[in-house]
Amino acid sequence: MSRKYEILENLIRIQRYNGNPLIKSESDSDHVWCMCVLALEYIPKLNKFESVNFDIKEVIYGIVLHDLDEAVYTDIPMPFKHDNELIEEAIEMTVKSVFSKYLNEDLYREIKNINDRSKPLGLLIKIFDLAQAGYKMKSEIQLGNKFYESEINNVINALKDKIETLSNMNFHESVIKALQWLCVEFLNDFEL
């Protein structure tokens, strides 16, 4: 088996919510698949907004790539991962080095481009990312995992932040309205 395949196959084994209690585990590939399901349901609804035309294939491609760098560094808890610039830079340098050596540096640049939240596609993928996390947390709460009763508030606050952020984005007004609508749709499902 090639080293490239071994690295990419890590997405099947990497468990999300590292260090947090889960009743039902979730891998990175589970996360990606659930995001794809959300996209398949919501992209047609978003495209009903005037002047909004998200290409479902491009969105699915972006979702598949959005966490591919975690195949290199695994799921690092957010408080640690974003604690300071030195940690973020070390992760960035490591991922870039591994991608250059074993995968493809162009693929690394593509992941960075896809995750660019200054573009509608990058912001849409982040909204689906947050939504999938919210649904996972809601599922854990329904299974009796009280830990996520407070954690789901982070998702709720992040979605509210996206609504506000969108108001200041330089996107077509219809795209802003469509993405804000999507955030509200998810918020309605998560607020306890």
PyMOL commands that place a pseudoatom at each C-alpha (Angstrom):
pseudoatom trace, name=CA, resn=MET, resi=1, chain=A, elem=C, hetatm=0, pos=[0.000, 0.000, 0.000]
pseudoatom trace, name=CA, resn=SER, resi=2, chain=A, elem=C, hetatm=0, pos=[1.383, 3.420, -0.899]
pseudoatom trace, name=CA, resn=ARG, resi=3, chain=A, elem=C, hetatm=0, pos=[2.173, 6.026, 1.736]
pseudoatom trace, name=CA, resn=LYS, resi=4, chain=A, elem=C, hetatm=0, pos=[-0.246, 8.391, -0.022]
pseudoatom trace, name=CA, resn=TYR, resi=5, chain=A, elem=C, hetatm=0, pos=[-3.119, 5.952, 0.382]
pseudoatom trace, name=CA, resn=GLU, resi=6, chain=A, elem=C, hetatm=0, pos=[-2.222, 5.278, 4.037]
pseudoatom trace, name=CA, resn=ILE, resi=7, chain=A, elem=C, hetatm=0, pos=[-2.353, 8.995, 4.823]
pseudoatom trace, name=CA, resn=LEU, resi=8, chain=A, elem=C, hetatm=0, pos=[-5.692, 9.522, 3.097]
pseudoatom trace, name=CA, resn=GLU, resi=9, chain=A, elem=C, hetatm=0, pos=[-7.132, 6.376, 4.667]
pseudoatom trace, name=CA, resn=ASN, resi=10, chain=A, elem=C, hetatm=0, pos=[-6.526, 7.978, 8.071]
pseudoatom trace, name=CA, resn=LEU, resi=11, chain=A, elem=C, hetatm=0, pos=[-9.810, 9.870, 7.637]
pseudoatom trace, name=CA, resn=ILE, resi=12, chain=A, elem=C, hetatm=0, pos=[-11.630, 6.585, 8.255]
pseudoatom trace, name=CA, resn=ARG, resi=13, chain=A, elem=C, hetatm=0, pos=[-9.775, 6.014, 11.533]
pseudoatom trace, name=CA, resn=ILE, resi=14, chain=A, elem=C, hetatm=0, pos=[-9.482, 9.545, 12.912]
pseudoatom trace, name=CA, resn=GLN, resi=15, chain=A, elem=C, hetatm=0, pos=[-12.056, 10.066, 15.631]
pseudoatom trace, name=CA, resn=ARG, resi=16, chain=A, elem=C, hetatm=0, pos=[-13.620, 13.487, 16.024]
pseudoatom trace, name=CA, resn=TYR, resi=17, chain=A, elem=C, hetatm=0, pos=[-14.198, 15.273, 19.349]
pseudoatom trace, name=CA, resn=ASN, resi=18, chain=A, elem=C, hetatm=0, pos=[-10.791, 14.216, 20.578]
pseudoatom trace, name=CA, resn=GLY, resi=19, chain=A, elem=C, hetatm=0, pos=[-10.755, 14.182, 24.364]
pseudoatom trace, name=CA, resn=ASN, resi=20, chain=A, elem=C, hetatm=0, pos=[-14.518, 14.714, 24.726]
pseudoatom trace, name=CA, resn=PRO, resi=21, chain=A, elem=C, hetatm=0, pos=[-16.877, 11.936, 25.808]
pseudoatom trace, name=CA, resn=LEU, resi=22, chain=A, elem=C, hetatm=0, pos=[-18.993, 10.384, 23.059]
pseudoatom trace, name=CA, resn=ILE, resi=23, chain=A, elem=C, hetatm=0, pos=[-21.649, 7.716, 23.321]
pseudoatom trace, name=CA, resn=LYS, resi=24, chain=A, elem=C, hetatm=0, pos=[-21.436, 7.001, 19.596]
pseudoatom trace, name=CA, resn=SER, resi=25, chain=A, elem=C, hetatm=0, pos=[-18.030, 7.648, 18.005]
pseudoatom trace, name=CA, resn=GLU, resi=26, chain=A, elem=C, hetatm=0, pos=[-17.655, 9.610, 14.783]
pseudoatom trace, name=CA, resn=SER, resi=27, chain=A, elem=C, hetatm=0, pos=[-14.767, 9.484, 12.301]
pseudoatom trace, name=CA, resn=ASP, resi=28, chain=A, elem=C, hetatm=0, pos=[-13.698, 12.258, 9.972]
pseudoatom trace, name=CA, resn=SER, resi=29, chain=A, elem=C, hetatm=0, pos=[-15.161, 10.280, 7.077]
pseudoatom trace, name=CA, resn=ASP, resi=30, chain=A, elem=C, hetatm=0, pos=[-18.510, 10.011, 8.943]
pseudoatom trace, name=CA, resn=HIS, resi=31, chain=A, elem=C, hetatm=0, pos=[-18.420, 13.788, 9.364]
pseudoatom trace, name=CA, resn=VAL, resi=32, chain=A, elem=C, hetatm=0, pos=[-17.733, 14.358, 5.665]
pseudoatom trace, name=CA, resn=TRP, resi=33, chain=A, elem=C, hetatm=0, pos=[-20.501, 11.991, 4.581]
pseudoatom trace, name=CA, resn=CYS, resi=34, chain=A, elem=C, hetatm=0, pos=[-23.050, 13.694, 6.858]
pseudoatom trace, name=CA, resn=MET, resi=35, chain=A, elem=C, hetatm=0, pos=[-22.033, 17.088, 5.459]
pseudoatom trace, name=CA, resn=CYS, resi=36, chain=A, elem=C, hetatm=0, pos=[-22.560, 15.739, 1.925]
pseudoatom trace, name=CA, resn=VAL, resi=37, chain=A, elem=C, hetatm=0, pos=[-26.075, 14.626, 2.915]
pseudoatom trace, name=CA, resn=LEU, resi=38, chain=A, elem=C, hetatm=0, pos=[-26.809, 18.139, 4.217]
pseudoatom trace, name=CA, resn=ALA, resi=39, chain=A, elem=C, hetatm=0, pos=[-25.536, 19.621, 0.958]
pseudoatom trace, name=CA, resn=LEU, resi=40, chain=A, elem=C, hetatm=0, pos=[-27.698, 17.301, -1.114]
pseudoatom trace, name=CA, resn=GLU, resi=41, chain=A, elem=C, hetatm=0, pos=[-30.735, 18.422, 0.874]
pseudoatom trace, name=CA, resn=TYR, resi=42, chain=A, elem=C, hetatm=0, pos=[-30.035, 22.147, 1.110]
pseudoatom trace, name=CA, resn=ILE, resi=43, chain=A, elem=C, hetatm=0, pos=[-28.259, 23.185, -2.110]
pseudoatom trace, name=CA, resn=PRO, resi=44, chain=A, elem=C, hetatm=0, pos=[-31.478, 22.877, -4.181]
pseudoatom trace, name=CA, resn=LYS, resi=45, chain=A, elem=C, hetatm=0, pos=[-33.263, 25.051, -1.585]
pseudoatom trace, name=CA, resn=LEU, resi=46, chain=A, elem=C, hetatm=0, pos=[-30.477, 27.659, -1.634]
pseudoatom trace, name=CA, resn=ASN, resi=47, chain=A, elem=C, hetatm=0, pos=[-30.509, 27.726, -5.420]
pseudoatom trace, name=CA, resn=LYS, resi=48, chain=A, elem=C, hetatm=0, pos=[-34.170, 28.799, -5.339]
pseudoatom trace, name=CA, resn=PHE, resi=49, chain=A, elem=C, hetatm=0, pos=[-33.024, 32.198, -4.079]
pseudoatom trace, name=CA, resn=GLU, resi=50, chain=A, elem=C, hetatm=0, pos=[-32.756, 34.697, -6.928]
pseudoatom trace, name=CA, resn=SER, resi=51, chain=A, elem=C, hetatm=0, pos=[-29.227, 34.912, -8.400]
pseudoatom trace, name=CA, resn=VAL, resi=52, chain=A, elem=C, hetatm=0, pos=[-27.944, 32.026, -6.239]
pseudoatom trace, name=CA, resn=ASN, resi=53, chain=A, elem=C, hetatm=0, pos=[-26.396, 29.104, -8.073]
pseudoatom trace, name=CA, resn=PHE, resi=54, chain=A, elem=C, hetatm=0, pos=[-24.187, 26.826, -6.007]
pseudoatom trace, name=CA, resn=ASP, resi=55, chain=A, elem=C, hetatm=0, pos=[-22.858, 23.938, -8.118]
pseudoatom trace, name=CA, resn=ILE, resi=56, chain=A, elem=C, hetatm=0, pos=[-23.653, 20.787, -6.112]
pseudoatom trace, name=CA, resn=LYS, resi=57, chain=A, elem=C, hetatm=0, pos=[-20.599, 18.985, -7.528]
pseudoatom trace, name=CA, resn=GLU, resi=58, chain=A, elem=C, hetatm=0, pos=[-18.296, 21.834, -6.481]
pseudoatom trace, name=CA, resn=VAL, resi=59, chain=A, elem=C, hetatm=0, pos=[-19.868, 21.919, -3.010]
pseudoatom trace, name=CA, resn=ILE, resi=60, chain=A, elem=C, hetatm=0, pos=[-19.493, 18.139, -2.548]
pseudoatom trace, name=CA, resn=TYR, resi=61, chain=A, elem=C, hetatm=0, pos=[-15.885, 18.335, -3.791]
pseudoatom trace, name=CA, resn=GLY, resi=62, chain=A, elem=C, hetatm=0, pos=[-15.216, 21.126, -1.291]
pseudoatom trace, name=CA, resn=ILE, resi=63, chain=A, elem=C, hetatm=0, pos=[-16.776, 19.158, 1.545]
pseudoatom trace, name=CA, resn=VAL, resi=64, chain=A, elem=C, hetatm=0, pos=[-14.689, 16.098, 0.703]
pseudoatom trace, name=CA, resn=LEU, resi=65, chain=A, elem=C, hetatm=0, pos=[-11.515, 18.191, 0.777]
pseudoatom trace, name=CA, resn=HIS, resi=66, chain=A, elem=C, hetatm=0, pos=[-12.302, 20.558, 3.658]
pseudoatom trace, name=CA, resn=ASP, resi=67, chain=A, elem=C, hetatm=0, pos=[-10.801, 18.388, 6.451]
pseudoatom trace, name=CA, resn=LEU, resi=68, chain=A, elem=C, hetatm=0, pos=[-8.366, 16.381, 4.339]
pseudoatom trace, name=CA, resn=ASP, resi=69, chain=A, elem=C, hetatm=0, pos=[-5.473, 18.006, 6.178]
pseudoatom trace, name=CA, resn=GLU, resi=70, chain=A, elem=C, hetatm=0, pos=[-6.652, 16.192, 9.321]
pseudoatom trace, name=CA, resn=ALA, resi=71, chain=A, elem=C, hetatm=0, pos=[-5.404, 12.996, 7.664]
pseudoatom trace, name=CA, resn=VAL, resi=72, chain=A, elem=C, hetatm=0, pos=[-1.977, 14.391, 8.546]
pseudoatom trace, name=CA, resn=TYR, resi=73, chain=A, elem=C, hetatm=0, pos=[-2.472, 15.926, 11.989]
pseudoatom trace, name=CA, resn=THR, resi=74, chain=A, elem=C, hetatm=0, pos=[-5.679, 14.204, 13.257]
pseudoatom trace, name=CA, resn=ASP, resi=75, chain=A, elem=C, hetatm=0, pos=[-8.510, 15.959, 15.103]
pseudoatom trace, name=CA, resn=ILE, resi=76, chain=A, elem=C, hetatm=0, pos=[-6.845, 18.434, 17.427]
pseudoatom trace, name=CA, resn=PRO, resi=77, chain=A, elem=C, hetatm=0, pos=[-9.144, 19.942, 20.075]
pseudoatom trace, name=CA, resn=MET, resi=78, chain=A, elem=C, hetatm=0, pos=[-10.061, 23.492, 19.057]
pseudoatom trace, name=CA, resn=PRO, resi=79, chain=A, elem=C, hetatm=0, pos=[-8.939, 25.220, 22.296]
pseudoatom trace, name=CA, resn=PHE, resi=80, chain=A, elem=C, hetatm=0, pos=[-5.425, 23.800, 21.792]
pseudoatom trace, name=CA, resn=LYS, resi=81, chain=A, elem=C, hetatm=0, pos=[-5.317, 24.090, 18.003]
pseudoatom trace, name=CA, resn=HIS, resi=82, chain=A, elem=C, hetatm=0, pos=[-6.158, 27.807, 18.080]
pseudoatom trace, name=CA, resn=ASP, resi=83, chain=A, elem=C, hetatm=0, pos=[-4.512, 28.699, 21.383]
pseudoatom trace, name=CA, resn=ASN, resi=84, chain=A, elem=C, hetatm=0, pos=[-1.793, 30.782, 19.771]
pseudoatom trace, name=CA, resn=GLU, resi=85, chain=A, elem=C, hetatm=0, pos=[-0.173, 31.601, 16.445]
pseudoatom trace, name=CA, resn=LEU, resi=86, chain=A, elem=C, hetatm=0, pos=[2.880, 29.398, 17.064]
pseudoatom trace, name=CA, resn=ILE, resi=87, chain=A, elem=C, hetatm=0, pos=[0.710, 26.278, 17.323]
pseudoatom trace, name=CA, resn=GLU, resi=88, chain=A, elem=C, hetatm=0, pos=[-1.265, 27.248, 14.216]
pseudoatom trace, name=CA, resn=GLU, resi=89, chain=A, elem=C, hetatm=0, pos=[1.954, 27.926, 12.274]
pseudoatom trace, name=CA, resn=ALA, resi=90, chain=A, elem=C, hetatm=0, pos=[3.493, 24.599, 13.384]
pseudoatom trace, name=CA, resn=ILE, resi=91, chain=A, elem=C, hetatm=0, pos=[0.401, 22.701, 12.247]
pseudoatom trace, name=CA, resn=GLU, resi=92, chain=A, elem=C, hetatm=0, pos=[0.380, 24.612, 8.955]
pseudoatom trace, name=CA, resn=MET, resi=93, chain=A, elem=C, hetatm=0, pos=[4.075, 23.903, 8.270]
pseudoatom trace, name=CA, resn=THR, resi=94, chain=A, elem=C, hetatm=0, pos=[3.681, 20.212, 9.143]
pseudoatom trace, name=CA, resn=VAL, resi=95, chain=A, elem=C, hetatm=0, pos=[0.663, 19.718, 6.900]
pseudoatom trace, name=CA, resn=LYS, resi=96, chain=A, elem=C, hetatm=0, pos=[2.296, 21.569, 4.010]
pseudoatom trace, name=CA, resn=SER, resi=97, chain=A, elem=C, hetatm=0, pos=[5.468, 19.497, 4.393]
pseudoatom trace, name=CA, resn=VAL, resi=98, chain=A, elem=C, hetatm=0, pos=[3.622, 16.155, 4.469]
pseudoatom trace, name=CA, resn=PHE, resi=99, chain=A, elem=C, hetatm=0, pos=[1.412, 17.126, 1.530]
pseudoatom trace, name=CA, resn=SER, resi=100, chain=A, elem=C, hetatm=0, pos=[4.464, 18.194, -0.471]
pseudoatom trace, name=CA, resn=LYS, resi=101, chain=A, elem=C, hetatm=0, pos=[6.338, 14.993, 0.324]
pseudoatom trace, name=CA, resn=TYR, resi=102, chain=A, elem=C, hetatm=0, pos=[3.625, 12.330, 0.100]
pseudoatom trace, name=CA, resn=LEU, resi=103, chain=A, elem=C, hetatm=0, pos=[0.572, 13.818, -1.551]
pseudoatom trace, name=CA, resn=ASN, resi=104, chain=A, elem=C, hetatm=0, pos=[0.420, 16.863, -3.745]
pseudoatom trace, name=CA, resn=GLU, resi=105, chain=A, elem=C, hetatm=0, pos=[1.222, 20.472, -2.938]
pseudoatom trace, name=CA, resn=ASP, resi=106, chain=A, elem=C, hetatm=0, pos=[-1.466, 21.588, -5.411]
pseudoatom trace, name=CA, resn=LEU, resi=107, chain=A, elem=C, hetatm=0, pos=[-4.007, 19.604, -3.387]
pseudoatom trace, name=CA, resn=TYR, resi=108, chain=A, elem=C, hetatm=0, pos=[-2.837, 21.411, -0.262]
pseudoatom trace, name=CA, resn=ARG, resi=109, chain=A, elem=C, hetatm=0, pos=[-3.419, 24.780, -1.980]
pseudoatom trace, name=CA, resn=GLU, resi=110, chain=A, elem=C, hetatm=0, pos=[-6.824, 23.554, -3.156]
pseudoatom trace, name=CA, resn=ILE, resi=111, chain=A, elem=C, hetatm=0, pos=[-7.817, 22.747, 0.446]
pseudoatom trace, name=CA, resn=LYS, resi=112, chain=A, elem=C, hetatm=0, pos=[-6.737, 26.216, 1.562]
pseudoatom trace, name=CA, resn=ASN, resi=113, chain=A, elem=C, hetatm=0, pos=[-8.729, 27.768, -1.302]
pseudoatom trace, name=CA, resn=ILE, resi=114, chain=A, elem=C, hetatm=0, pos=[-11.841, 25.685, -0.549]
pseudoatom trace, name=CA, resn=ASN, resi=115, chain=A, elem=C, hetatm=0, pos=[-11.749, 26.708, 3.114]
pseudoatom trace, name=CA, resn=ASP, resi=116, chain=A, elem=C, hetatm=0, pos=[-11.394, 30.422, 2.301]
pseudoatom trace, name=CA, resn=ARG, resi=117, chain=A, elem=C, hetatm=0, pos=[-14.311, 31.955, 4.203]
pseudoatom trace, name=CA, resn=SER, resi=118, chain=A, elem=C, hetatm=0, pos=[-14.017, 35.228, 2.320]
pseudoatom trace, name=CA, resn=LYS, resi=119, chain=A, elem=C, hetatm=0, pos=[-15.677, 33.377, -0.586]
pseudoatom trace, name=CA, resn=PRO, resi=120, chain=A, elem=C, hetatm=0, pos=[-19.292, 32.128, -0.667]
pseudoatom trace, name=CA, resn=LEU, resi=121, chain=A, elem=C, hetatm=0, pos=[-18.245, 28.488, -1.184]
pseudoatom trace, name=CA, resn=GLY, resi=122, chain=A, elem=C, hetatm=0, pos=[-15.844, 28.516, 1.771]
pseudoatom trace, name=CA, resn=LEU, resi=123, chain=A, elem=C, hetatm=0, pos=[-18.447, 30.099, 4.017]
pseudoatom trace, name=CA, resn=LEU, resi=124, chain=A, elem=C, hetatm=0, pos=[-21.125, 27.641, 2.850]
pseudoatom trace, name=CA, resn=ILE, resi=125, chain=A, elem=C, hetatm=0, pos=[-18.847, 24.700, 3.642]
pseudoatom trace, name=CA, resn=LYS, resi=126, chain=A, elem=C, hetatm=0, pos=[-18.149, 26.162, 7.109]
pseudoatom trace, name=CA, resn=ILE, resi=127, chain=A, elem=C, hetatm=0, pos=[-21.907, 26.490, 7.722]
pseudoatom trace, name=CA, resn=PHE, resi=128, chain=A, elem=C, hetatm=0, pos=[-22.419, 22.831, 6.754]
pseudoatom trace, name=CA, resn=ASP, resi=129, chain=A, elem=C, hetatm=0, pos=[-19.448, 21.937, 8.998]
pseudoatom trace, name=CA, resn=LEU, resi=130, chain=A, elem=C, hetatm=0, pos=[-21.031, 23.709, 11.961]
pseudoatom trace, name=CA, resn=ALA, resi=131, chain=A, elem=C, hetatm=0, pos=[-24.450, 22.223, 11.200]
pseudoatom trace, name=CA, resn=GLN, resi=132, chain=A, elem=C, hetatm=0, pos=[-23.114, 18.688, 11.078]
pseudoatom trace, name=CA, resn=ALA, resi=133, chain=A, elem=C, hetatm=0, pos=[-21.369, 19.249, 14.422]
pseudoatom trace, name=CA, resn=GLY, resi=134, chain=A, elem=C, hetatm=0, pos=[-24.635, 20.572, 15.822]
pseudoatom trace, name=CA, resn=TYR, resi=135, chain=A, elem=C, hetatm=0, pos=[-26.565, 17.531, 14.635]
pseudoatom trace, name=CA, resn=LYS, resi=136, chain=A, elem=C, hetatm=0, pos=[-23.916, 15.241, 16.124]
pseudoatom trace, name=CA, resn=MET, resi=137, chain=A, elem=C, hetatm=0, pos=[-24.102, 17.062, 19.459]
pseudoatom trace, name=CA, resn=LYS, resi=138, chain=A, elem=C, hetatm=0, pos=[-27.910, 16.998, 19.386]
pseudoatom trace, name=CA, resn=SER, resi=139, chain=A, elem=C, hetatm=0, pos=[-27.745, 13.242, 18.772]
pseudoatom trace, name=CA, resn=GLU, resi=140, chain=A, elem=C, hetatm=0, pos=[-25.376, 12.803, 21.714]
pseudoatom trace, name=CA, resn=ILE, resi=141, chain=A, elem=C, hetatm=0, pos=[-27.729, 14.827, 23.951]
pseudoatom trace, name=CA, resn=GLN, resi=142, chain=A, elem=C, hetatm=0, pos=[-30.662, 12.635, 22.853]
pseudoatom trace, name=CA, resn=LEU, resi=143, chain=A, elem=C, hetatm=0, pos=[-28.591, 9.565, 23.749]
pseudoatom trace, name=CA, resn=GLY, resi=144, chain=A, elem=C, hetatm=0, pos=[-28.162, 10.974, 27.257]
pseudoatom trace, name=CA, resn=ASN, resi=145, chain=A, elem=C, hetatm=0, pos=[-24.736, 12.620, 26.922]
pseudoatom trace, name=CA, resn=LYS, resi=146, chain=A, elem=C, hetatm=0, pos=[-25.163, 15.736, 29.057]
pseudoatom trace, name=CA, resn=PHE, resi=147, chain=A, elem=C, hetatm=0, pos=[-21.652, 16.989, 28.182]
pseudoatom trace, name=CA, resn=TYR, resi=148, chain=A, elem=C, hetatm=0, pos=[-22.937, 18.384, 24.882]
pseudoatom trace, name=CA, resn=GLU, resi=149, chain=A, elem=C, hetatm=0, pos=[-25.810, 20.352, 26.425]
pseudoatom trace, name=CA, resn=SER, resi=150, chain=A, elem=C, hetatm=0, pos=[-23.389, 23.229, 26.938]
pseudoatom trace, name=CA, resn=GLU, resi=151, chain=A, elem=C, hetatm=0, pos=[-21.143, 22.445, 23.947]
pseudoatom trace, name=CA, resn=ILE, resi=152, chain=A, elem=C, hetatm=0, pos=[-23.986, 22.835, 21.446]
pseudoatom trace, name=CA, resn=ASN, resi=153, chain=A, elem=C, hetatm=0, pos=[-24.107, 26.495, 22.483]
pseudoatom trace, name=CA, resn=ASN, resi=154, chain=A, elem=C, hetatm=0, pos=[-20.727, 26.937, 20.755]
pseudoatom trace, name=CA, resn=VAL, resi=155, chain=A, elem=C, hetatm=0, pos=[-22.346, 25.809, 17.485]
pseudoatom trace, name=CA, resn=ILE, resi=156, chain=A, elem=C, hetatm=0, pos=[-25.366, 28.046, 18.070]
pseudoatom trace, name=CA, resn=ASN, resi=157, chain=A, elem=C, hetatm=0, pos=[-23.125, 31.045, 18.769]
pseudoatom trace, name=CA, resn=ALA, resi=158, chain=A, elem=C, hetatm=0, pos=[-20.950, 30.299, 15.738]
pseudoatom trace, name=CA, resn=LEU, resi=159, chain=A, elem=C, hetatm=0, pos=[-24.017, 30.156, 13.466]
pseudoatom trace, name=CA, resn=LYS, resi=160, chain=A, elem=C, hetatm=0, pos=[-25.286, 33.442, 14.916]
pseudoatom trace, name=CA, resn=ASP, resi=161, chain=A, elem=C, hetatm=0, pos=[-21.845, 34.906, 14.291]
pseudoatom trace, name=CA, resn=LYS, resi=162, chain=A, elem=C, hetatm=0, pos=[-21.997, 33.734, 10.660]
pseudoatom trace, name=CA, resn=ILE, resi=163, chain=A, elem=C, hetatm=0, pos=[-25.353, 35.525, 10.221]
pseudoatom trace, name=CA, resn=GLU, resi=164, chain=A, elem=C, hetatm=0, pos=[-23.790, 38.747, 11.479]
pseudoatom trace, name=CA, resn=THR, resi=165, chain=A, elem=C, hetatm=0, pos=[-20.570, 38.234, 9.488]
pseudoatom trace, name=CA, resn=LEU, resi=166, chain=A, elem=C, hetatm=0, pos=[-22.585, 37.715, 6.319]
pseudoatom trace, name=CA, resn=SER, resi=167, chain=A, elem=C, hetatm=0, pos=[-24.142, 41.165, 6.738]
pseudoatom trace, name=CA, resn=ASN, resi=168, chain=A, elem=C, hetatm=0, pos=[-20.693, 42.660, 6.183]
pseudoatom trace, name=CA, resn=MET, resi=169, chain=A, elem=C, hetatm=0, pos=[-19.529, 40.394, 3.347]
pseudoatom trace, name=CA, resn=ASN, resi=170, chain=A, elem=C, hetatm=0, pos=[-19.008, 41.656, -0.167]
pseudoatom trace, name=CA, resn=PHE, resi=171, chain=A, elem=C, hetatm=0, pos=[-21.248, 38.977, -1.723]
pseudoatom trace, name=CA, resn=HIS, resi=172, chain=A, elem=C, hetatm=0, pos=[-24.304, 39.411, -3.931]
pseudoatom trace, name=CA, resn=GLU, resi=173, chain=A, elem=C, hetatm=0, pos=[-27.220, 40.323, -1.659]
pseudoatom trace, name=CA, resn=SER, resi=174, chain=A, elem=C, hetatm=0, pos=[-29.122, 37.179, -2.665]
pseudoatom trace, name=CA, resn=VAL, resi=175, chain=A, elem=C, hetatm=0, pos=[-26.181, 34.974, -1.616]
pseudoatom trace, name=CA, resn=ILE, resi=176, chain=A, elem=C, hetatm=0, pos=[-26.052, 36.746, 1.751]
pseudoatom trace, name=CA, resn=LYS, resi=177, chain=A, elem=C, hetatm=0, pos=[-29.791, 36.241, 2.283]
pseudoatom trace, name=CA, resn=ALA, resi=178, chain=A, elem=C, hetatm=0, pos=[-29.581, 32.573, 1.220]
pseudoatom trace, name=CA, resn=LEU, resi=179, chain=A, elem=C, hetatm=0, pos=[-26.682, 31.786, 3.570]
pseudoatom trace, name=CA, resn=GLN, resi=180, chain=A, elem=C, hetatm=0, pos=[-28.325, 33.667, 6.439]
pseudoatom trace, name=CA, resn=TRP, resi=181, chain=A, elem=C, hetatm=0, pos=[-31.516, 31.677, 5.810]
pseudoatom trace, name=CA, resn=LEU, resi=182, chain=A, elem=C, hetatm=0, pos=[-29.476, 28.454, 5.962]
pseudoatom trace, name=CA, resn=CYS, resi=183, chain=A, elem=C, hetatm=0, pos=[-27.957, 29.453, 9.307]
pseudoatom trace, name=CA, resn=VAL, resi=184, chain=A, elem=C, hetatm=0, pos=[-31.419, 30.215, 10.705]
pseudoatom trace, name=CA, resn=GLU, resi=185, chain=A, elem=C, hetatm=0, pos=[-32.714, 26.836, 9.463]
pseudoatom trace, name=CA, resn=PHE, resi=186, chain=A, elem=C, hetatm=0, pos=[-29.987, 25.076, 11.434]
pseudoatom trace, name=CA, resn=LEU, resi=187, chain=A, elem=C, hetatm=0, pos=[-30.393, 27.336, 14.478]
pseudoatom trace, name=CA, resn=ASN, resi=188, chain=A, elem=C, hetatm=0, pos=[-34.062, 26.395, 14.646]
pseudoatom trace, name=CA, resn=ASP, resi=189, chain=A, elem=C, hetatm=0, pos=[-33.020, 22.741, 14.940]
pseudoatom trace, name=CA, resn=PHE, resi=190, chain=A, elem=C, hetatm=0, pos=[-30.359, 23.314, 17.624]
pseudoatom trace, name=CA, resn=GLU, resi=191, chain=A, elem=C, hetatm=0, pos=[-31.757, 25.761, 20.117]
pseudoatom trace, name=CA, resn=LEU, resi=192, chain=A, elem=C, hetatm=0, pos=[-32.890, 23.676, 23.065]
for i in range(1, 192): cmd.bond("trace and resi %d" % i, "trace and resi %d" % (i + 1))
show_as sticks, trace
zoom trace
